[in-house]
Amino acid sequence: MAIPYNLIHNLENEYGTLSLVPDNNLTLKSIQKSLYNNEEEIIDAKITTLINDGYSINEVATELNFSQNKIRSAVNRLGLEVKPYFKYVAINRKTGQKIYSKNFSKYRVITHQPLQFISSARLYLNKKGYYLRKFRKIVRFKNLKSGDKYFCKNKIYTKE
């Protein structure tokens, strides 16, 4: 398969970068068709990229304008794993170790206390040497650094 570099360079000259080229651009579509056997492969590539970037099935469905069932079946067919996202981080005051979570109640593993309110989570985590921070926007899995810990399905994992 020959890569149409001349077409790619023309688009880069016109738009500055390929990421700024509209999806409905005919030249871009012809490049995609020459690189992929059919449109399903293009969609699979987009789904794979978004899932690996840490987007949820719902977010991918919204982004690509497909049903959640179609995205879910593609994720299963492609053998992809939906990555968790996070709204909270507990940071150890001494070591700086970060433990990310989608929900503050997960930190009961550290505090050994039931955590129904964020104020109680902060209090008990503080007693264990951590401070709790809530993010304004969600943090995607891809933004965690190697060695950061995170909760997924009530277990603590370390990102490699």
C-alpha positions in Angstrom: 0.0 0.0 0.0 1.5 3.3 -1.1 1.0 6.2 1.3 -0.1 9.4 -0.5 2.4 11.8 1.0 1.7 14.4 -1.6 -2.0 14.6 -0.6 -1.0 14.7 3.1 1.4 17.5 2.6 -1.2 19.5 0.6 -3.6 19.2 3.5 -0.9 20.2 6.0 0.0 23.2 3.9 -3.7 24.2 3.8 -4.7 23.6 7.4 -1.4 23.7 9.3 -1.9 20.1 10.7 -3.9 17.1 9.8 -5.8 17.3 13.1 -7.4 20.5 11.9 -8.7 19.1 8.6 -12.5 18.7 8.7 -13.7 15.0 8.7 -15.8 15.6 5.6 -12.8 16.9 3.6 -12.8 14.9 0.3 -9.0 14.7 0.1 -8.8 13.4 3.7 -11.5 10.8 2.9 -9.5 9.6 -0.1 -6.4 9.3 2.0 -8.3 7.4 4.6 -9.8 5.0 2.0 -6.3 4.4 0.6 -5.0 3.6 4.0 -7.9 1.5 5.3 -9.8 -1.2 3.4 -13.2 0.1 4.4 -15.0 2.6 6.5 -15.4 0.1 9.4 -11.6 0.0 9.8 -11.6 3.8 10.0 -14.3 3.8 12.7 -12.5 1.0 14.6 -9.3 3.1 14.5 -11.1 6.1 15.9 -12.8 4.0 18.6 -9.5 2.4 19.6 -7.8 5.8 19.8 -10.5 7.3 22.0 -10.8 4.3 24.3 -7.0 4.2 24.7 -7.1 7.9 25.5 -9.4 7.1 28.4 -12.8 8.1 27.0 -15.9 6.2 28.3 -18.2 4.3 26.0 -20.8 7.1 26.3 -18.3 9.8 25.4 -17.0 7.8 22.4 -20.6 7.3 21.2 -21.3 11.0 21.6 -18.1 11.9 19.8 -18.6 9.6 16.9 -22.4 10.0 16.8 -23.1 6.2 17.3 -25.2 4.3 19.8 -23.6 3.1 23.0 -24.4 -0.5 22.0 -22.5 -0.1 18.7 -19.4 1.3 20.6 -19.7 -1.4 23.3 -19.8 -4.2 20.7 -16.8 -2.7 18.8 -14.9 -2.5 22.1 -15.6 -6.1 22.8 -14.8 -7.2 19.2 -11.5 -5.3 19.2 -10.6 -6.6 22.7 -10.2 -3.1 24.1 -10.5 -2.2 27.8 -12.3 0.9 28.9 -10.0 2.9 31.2 -11.2 4.5 34.4 -11.4 8.2 34.9 -11.0 10.1 38.1 -12.5 13.0 40.1 -10.4 12.8 43.3 -6.9 12.3 44.3 -5.5 11.5 47.8 -1.9 12.7 48.2 0.4 11.4 50.9 1.9 14.4 52.7 5.2 12.7 53.4 5.9 10.8 50.1 3.8 12.7 47.6 2.3 9.3 46.5 -1.0 9.9 44.6 -4.0 7.7 44.7 -6.7 8.5 42.2 -10.4 7.6 42.5 -13.7 8.2 40.7 -15.5 8.4 44.0 -14.2 9.6 47.4 -15.9 6.7 49.2 -13.3 4.3 47.7 -10.7 5.8 50.2 -12.4 3.7 53.0 -9.7 1.1 52.1 -7.1 3.6 53.6 -9.2 5.1 56.4 -10.9 2.0 57.5 -14.0 4.2 58.1 -17.3 4.5 56.2 -17.1 7.6 54.1 -20.5 9.1 53.2 -19.5 12.7 52.9 -16.5 14.4 51.4 -15.9 16.2 54.7 -15.5 12.9 56.6 -13.3 11.6 53.8 -11.0 14.6 54.2 -11.0 14.3 58.0 -10.1 10.6 58.1 -7.6 10.8 55.3 -5.9 13.7 57.0 -5.5 11.5 60.1 -3.8 8.9 57.9 -1.4 11.5 56.4 -3.2 12.3 53.2 -5.0 15.3 51.8 -7.9 14.9 49.4 -8.4 17.0 46.3 -11.4 17.1 44.1 -10.8 18.0 40.4 -12.9 20.5 38.6 -12.7 18.4 35.5 -12.2 14.7 35.2 -8.7 13.3 34.9 -8.2 10.7 32.2 -6.2 7.5 32.7 -3.6 8.7 30.1 -2.8 11.7 32.3 -1.6 9.5 35.3 2.1 9.2 35.6 3.9 5.9 35.9 3.8 4.8 39.6 0.6 6.6 40.4 -2.0 4.5 42.1 -5.7 4.4 41.2 -8.9 2.6 42.2 -10.6 0.4 39.7 -13.4 -2.0 40.8 -12.7 -1.5 44.5 -9.0 -2.5 44.2 -5.9 -0.3 44.1 -3.7 -0.6 41.1 -0.4 1.0 40.1 0.0 2.5 36.6 3.0 1.1 34.8 
